[in-house]
């Protein structure tokens, strides 16, 4: 996979960003707290880049968006916070096709 393909959006990046921001803004957390968890699970961007992504200034590849969503969701779960969660770039479980077999999308 080329670097350009890695940075291409898998799914709707703006929709995923908006969902993340809504979940984050409703959470009792700072972006730095989310970034620390994101970085700890393998995220590669710095806090400034994450901030720029969240507010629509920077584009992120699907992998980084998903790691960021996972960091937020995992933190909310750990704290026992109910409510909105961030979405992922694609379904975590493959959807069955018409024959009942699982497909990637």
PyMOL CGO cylinders between C-alpha atoms (Angstrom):
from pymol import cmd
from pymol.cgo import CYLINDER

trace = [
    CYLINDER, 0.00, 0.00, 0.00, 1.38, 3.39, -0.97, 0.3, 1, 1, 1, 1, 1, 1,
    CYLINDER, 1.38, 3.39, -0.97, 1.70, 6.33, 1.43, 0.3, 1, 1, 1, 1, 1, 1,
    CYLINDER, 1.70, 6.33, 1.43, -1.05, 8.15, -0.50, 0.3, 1, 1, 1, 1, 1, 1,
    CYLINDER, -1.05, 8.15, -0.50, -3.38, 5.16, -0.04, 0.3, 1, 1, 1, 1, 1, 1,
    CYLINDER, -3.38, 5.16, -0.04, -2.65, 5.11, 3.69, 0.3, 1, 1, 1, 1, 1, 1,
    CYLINDER, -2.65, 5.11, 3.69, -3.77, 8.73, 3.94, 0.3, 1, 1, 1, 1, 1, 1,
    CYLINDER, -3.77, 8.73, 3.94, -6.88, 8.19, 1.83, 0.3, 1, 1, 1, 1, 1, 1,
    CYLINDER, -6.88, 8.19, 1.83, -10.09, 8.14, 3.82, 0.3, 1, 1, 1, 1, 1, 1,
    CYLINDER, -10.09, 8.14, 3.82, -11.64, 4.71, 4.29, 0.3, 1, 1, 1, 1, 1, 1,
    CYLINDER, -11.64, 4.71, 4.29, -15.19, 5.80, 4.86, 0.3, 1, 1, 1, 1, 1, 1,
    CYLINDER, -15.19, 5.80, 4.86, -16.31, 9.34, 5.44, 0.3, 1, 1, 1, 1, 1, 1,
    CYLINDER, -16.31, 9.34, 5.44, -13.54, 11.11, 7.33, 0.3, 1, 1, 1, 1, 1, 1,
    CYLINDER, -13.54, 11.11, 7.33, -15.59, 14.24, 8.00, 0.3, 1, 1, 1, 1, 1, 1,
    CYLINDER, -15.59, 14.24, 8.00, -18.43, 12.18, 9.45, 0.3, 1, 1, 1, 1, 1, 1,
    CYLINDER, -18.43, 12.18, 9.45, -16.02, 10.21, 11.62, 0.3, 1, 1, 1, 1, 1, 1,
    CYLINDER, -16.02, 10.21, 11.62, -14.33, 13.44, 12.77, 0.3, 1, 1, 1, 1, 1, 1,
    CYLINDER, -14.33, 13.44, 12.77, -17.67, 15.02, 13.68, 0.3, 1, 1, 1, 1, 1, 1,
    CYLINDER, -17.67, 15.02, 13.68, -18.72, 11.94, 15.64, 0.3, 1, 1, 1, 1, 1, 1,
    CYLINDER, -18.72, 11.94, 15.64, -15.41, 11.93, 17.50, 0.3, 1, 1, 1, 1, 1, 1,
    CYLINDER, -15.41, 11.93, 17.50, -15.70, 15.62, 18.33, 0.3, 1, 1, 1, 1, 1, 1,
    CYLINDER, -15.70, 15.62, 18.33, -19.27, 15.25, 19.62, 0.3, 1, 1, 1, 1, 1, 1,
    CYLINDER, -19.27, 15.25, 19.62, -18.30, 12.30, 21.83, 0.3, 1, 1, 1, 1, 1, 1,
    CYLINDER, -18.30, 12.30, 21.83, -15.17, 14.09, 23.03, 0.3, 1, 1, 1, 1, 1, 1,
    CYLINDER, -15.17, 14.09, 23.03, -16.97, 17.35, 23.82, 0.3, 1, 1, 1, 1, 1, 1,
    CYLINDER, -16.97, 17.35, 23.82, -19.56, 15.46, 25.89, 0.3, 1, 1, 1, 1, 1, 1,
    CYLINDER, -19.56, 15.46, 25.89, -16.85, 13.62, 27.82, 0.3, 1, 1, 1, 1, 1, 1,
    CYLINDER, -16.85, 13.62, 27.82, -15.24, 14.77, 31.08, 0.3, 1, 1, 1, 1, 1, 1,
    CYLINDER, -15.24, 14.77, 31.08, -11.79, 14.53, 29.48, 0.3, 1, 1, 1, 1, 1, 1,
    CYLINDER, -11.79, 14.53, 29.48, -9.12, 16.75, 28.00, 0.3, 1, 1, 1, 1, 1, 1,
    CYLINDER, -9.12, 16.75, 28.00, -7.68, 16.13, 24.55, 0.3, 1, 1, 1, 1, 1, 1,
    CYLINDER, -7.68, 16.13, 24.55, -4.31, 15.57, 26.21, 0.3, 1, 1, 1, 1, 1, 1,
    CYLINDER, -4.31, 15.57, 26.21, -5.77, 12.66, 28.21, 0.3, 1, 1, 1, 1, 1, 1,
    CYLINDER, -5.77, 12.66, 28.21, -7.12, 11.09, 25.01, 0.3, 1, 1, 1, 1, 1, 1,
    CYLINDER, -7.12, 11.09, 25.01, -3.85, 11.72, 23.19, 0.3, 1, 1, 1, 1, 1, 1,
    CYLINDER, -3.85, 11.72, 23.19, -1.85, 9.96, 25.92, 0.3, 1, 1, 1, 1, 1, 1,
    CYLINDER, -1.85, 9.96, 25.92, -4.03, 6.85, 25.55, 0.3, 1, 1, 1, 1, 1, 1,
    CYLINDER, -4.03, 6.85, 25.55, -3.91, 7.14, 21.71, 0.3, 1, 1, 1, 1, 1, 1,
    CYLINDER, -3.91, 7.14, 21.71, -0.12, 7.39, 21.75, 0.3, 1, 1, 1, 1, 1, 1,
    CYLINDER, -0.12, 7.39, 21.75, 0.11, 4.49, 24.20, 0.3, 1, 1, 1, 1, 1, 1,
    CYLINDER, 0.11, 4.49, 24.20, -1.79, 2.16, 21.86, 0.3, 1, 1, 1, 1, 1, 1,
    CYLINDER, -1.79, 2.16, 21.86, 0.34, 3.00, 18.85, 0.3, 1, 1, 1, 1, 1, 1,
    CYLINDER, 0.34, 3.00, 18.85, -0.87, 6.37, 17.56, 0.3, 1, 1, 1, 1, 1, 1,
    CYLINDER, -0.87, 6.37, 17.56, 1.84, 8.17, 15.61, 0.3, 1, 1, 1, 1, 1, 1,
    CYLINDER, 1.84, 8.17, 15.61, 0.72, 11.81, 15.67, 0.3, 1, 1, 1, 1, 1, 1,
    CYLINDER, 0.72, 11.81, 15.67, 1.58, 14.43, 18.23, 0.3, 1, 1, 1, 1, 1, 1,
    CYLINDER, 1.58, 14.43, 18.23, -0.91, 16.31, 20.37, 0.3, 1, 1, 1, 1, 1, 1,
    CYLINDER, -0.91, 16.31, 20.37, -0.86, 19.35, 18.06, 0.3, 1, 1, 1, 1, 1, 1,
    CYLINDER, -0.86, 19.35, 18.06, -1.65, 17.17, 15.02, 0.3, 1, 1, 1, 1, 1, 1,
    CYLINDER, -1.65, 17.17, 15.02, -4.48, 15.43, 16.88, 0.3, 1, 1, 1, 1, 1, 1,
    CYLINDER, -4.48, 15.43, 16.88, -5.91, 18.81, 17.86, 0.3, 1, 1, 1, 1, 1, 1,
    CYLINDER, -5.91, 18.81, 17.86, -5.70, 19.94, 14.22, 0.3, 1, 1, 1, 1, 1, 1,
    CYLINDER, -5.70, 19.94, 14.22, -7.45, 16.76, 13.07, 0.3, 1, 1, 1, 1, 1, 1,
    CYLINDER, -7.45, 16.76, 13.07, -10.26, 17.08, 15.64, 0.3, 1, 1, 1, 1, 1, 1,
    CYLINDER, -10.26, 17.08, 15.64, -11.02, 20.63, 14.53, 0.3, 1, 1, 1, 1, 1, 1,
    CYLINDER, -11.02, 20.63, 14.53, -10.82, 19.89, 10.79, 0.3, 1, 1, 1, 1, 1, 1,
    CYLINDER, -10.82, 19.89, 10.79, -7.47, 21.44, 9.92, 0.3, 1, 1, 1, 1, 1, 1,
    CYLINDER, -7.47, 21.44, 9.92, -5.60, 18.18, 9.24, 0.3, 1, 1, 1, 1, 1, 1,
    CYLINDER, -5.60, 18.18, 9.24, -6.57, 14.92, 7.56, 0.3, 1, 1, 1, 1, 1, 1,
    CYLINDER, -6.57, 14.92, 7.56, -5.71, 11.58, 9.20, 0.3, 1, 1, 1, 1, 1, 1,
    CYLINDER, -5.71, 11.58, 9.20, -5.45, 8.12, 7.64, 0.3, 1, 1, 1, 1, 1, 1,
    CYLINDER, -5.45, 8.12, 7.64, -8.13, 5.64, 8.67, 0.3, 1, 1, 1, 1, 1, 1,
    CYLINDER, -8.13, 5.64, 8.67, -5.75, 3.75, 10.98, 0.3, 1, 1, 1, 1, 1, 1,
    CYLINDER, -5.75, 3.75, 10.98, -4.93, 6.88, 12.99, 0.3, 1, 1, 1, 1, 1, 1,
    CYLINDER, -4.93, 6.88, 12.99, -8.59, 7.95, 13.12, 0.3, 1, 1, 1, 1, 1, 1,
    CYLINDER, -8.59, 7.95, 13.12, -9.54, 4.51, 14.40, 0.3, 1, 1, 1, 1, 1, 1,
    CYLINDER, -9.54, 4.51, 14.40, -6.81, 4.52, 17.04, 0.3, 1, 1, 1, 1, 1, 1,
    CYLINDER, -6.81, 4.52, 17.04, -8.00, 7.92, 18.22, 0.3, 1, 1, 1, 1, 1, 1,
    CYLINDER, -8.00, 7.92, 18.22, -11.62, 6.74, 18.34, 0.3, 1, 1, 1, 1, 1, 1,
    CYLINDER, -11.62, 6.74, 18.34, -10.55, 3.63, 20.22, 0.3, 1, 1, 1, 1, 1, 1,
    CYLINDER, -10.55, 3.63, 20.22, -8.55, 5.68, 22.73, 0.3, 1, 1, 1, 1, 1, 1,
    CYLINDER, -8.55, 5.68, 22.73, -11.59, 7.85, 23.46, 0.3, 1, 1, 1, 1, 1, 1,
    CYLINDER, -11.59, 7.85, 23.46, -14.02, 4.93, 23.65, 0.3, 1, 1, 1, 1, 1, 1,
    CYLINDER, -14.02, 4.93, 23.65, -11.70, 2.85, 25.83, 0.3, 1, 1, 1, 1, 1, 1,
    CYLINDER, -11.70, 2.85, 25.83, -11.16, 5.76, 28.23, 0.3, 1, 1, 1, 1, 1, 1,
    CYLINDER, -11.16, 5.76, 28.23, -14.90, 6.41, 28.50, 0.3, 1, 1, 1, 1, 1, 1,
    CYLINDER, -14.90, 6.41, 28.50, -15.51, 2.71, 29.16, 0.3, 1, 1, 1, 1, 1, 1,
    CYLINDER, -15.51, 2.71, 29.16, -12.79, 2.62, 31.83, 0.3, 1, 1, 1, 1, 1, 1,
    CYLINDER, -12.79, 2.62, 31.83, -14.34, 5.62, 33.57, 0.3, 1, 1, 1, 1, 1, 1,
    CYLINDER, -14.34, 5.62, 33.57, -17.84, 4.12, 33.31, 0.3, 1, 1, 1, 1, 1, 1,
    CYLINDER, -17.84, 4.12, 33.31, -19.12, 7.10, 31.36, 0.3, 1, 1, 1, 1, 1, 1,
    CYLINDER, -19.12, 7.10, 31.36, -22.38, 6.45, 29.51, 0.3, 1, 1, 1, 1, 1, 1,
    CYLINDER, -22.38, 6.45, 29.51, -23.30, 8.22, 26.31, 0.3, 1, 1, 1, 1, 1, 1,
    CYLINDER, -23.30, 8.22, 26.31, -21.98, 8.88, 22.84, 0.3, 1, 1, 1, 1, 1, 1,
    CYLINDER, -21.98, 8.88, 22.84, -19.01, 6.98, 21.49, 0.3, 1, 1, 1, 1, 1, 1,
    CYLINDER, -19.01, 6.98, 21.49, -16.68, 7.73, 18.58, 0.3, 1, 1, 1, 1, 1, 1,
    CYLINDER, -16.68, 7.73, 18.58, -17.20, 5.70, 15.41, 0.3, 1, 1, 1, 1, 1, 1,
    CYLINDER, -17.20, 5.70, 15.41, -14.64, 3.77, 13.40, 0.3, 1, 1, 1, 1, 1, 1,
    CYLINDER, -14.64, 3.77, 13.40, -13.82, 4.12, 9.73, 0.3, 1, 1, 1, 1, 1, 1,
    CYLINDER, -13.82, 4.12, 9.73, -15.52, 0.81, 8.95, 0.3, 1, 1, 1, 1, 1, 1,
    CYLINDER, -15.52, 0.81, 8.95, -17.56, -1.83, 10.72, 0.3, 1, 1, 1, 1, 1, 1,
    CYLINDER, -17.56, -1.83, 10.72, -15.54, -3.91, 13.15, 0.3, 1, 1, 1, 1, 1, 1,
    CYLINDER, -15.54, -3.91, 13.15, -17.43, -7.03, 12.14, 0.3, 1, 1, 1, 1, 1, 1,
    CYLINDER, -17.43, -7.03, 12.14, -17.74, -7.90, 8.46, 0.3, 1, 1, 1, 1, 1, 1,
    CYLINDER, -17.74, -7.90, 8.46, -21.26, -7.50, 7.08, 0.3, 1, 1, 1, 1, 1, 1,
    CYLINDER, -21.26, -7.50, 7.08, -22.82, -10.63, 5.60, 0.3, 1, 1, 1, 1, 1, 1,
    CYLINDER, -22.82, -10.63, 5.60, -23.51, -10.51, 1.88, 0.3, 1, 1, 1, 1, 1, 1,
    CYLINDER, -23.51, -10.51, 1.88, -26.76, -11.83, 0.40, 0.3, 1, 1, 1, 1, 1, 1,
    CYLINDER, -26.76, -11.83, 0.40, -25.52, -15.43, 0.62, 0.3, 1, 1, 1, 1, 1, 1,
    CYLINDER, -25.52, -15.43, 0.62, -24.83, -15.02, 4.36, 0.3, 1, 1, 1, 1, 1, 1,
    CYLINDER, -24.83, -15.02, 4.36, -21.04, -15.04, 3.98, 0.3, 1, 1, 1, 1, 1, 1,
    CYLINDER, -21.04, -15.04, 3.98, -19.05, -12.33, 5.76, 0.3, 1, 1, 1, 1, 1, 1,
    CYLINDER, -19.05, -12.33, 5.76, -17.56, -9.59, 3.58, 0.3, 1, 1, 1, 1, 1, 1,
    CYLINDER, -17.56, -9.59, 3.58, -15.13, -6.77, 4.41, 0.3, 1, 1, 1, 1, 1, 1,
    CYLINDER, -15.13, -6.77, 4.41, -17.70, -4.13, 3.46, 0.3, 1, 1, 1, 1, 1, 1,
]
cmd.load_cgo(trace, "trace")
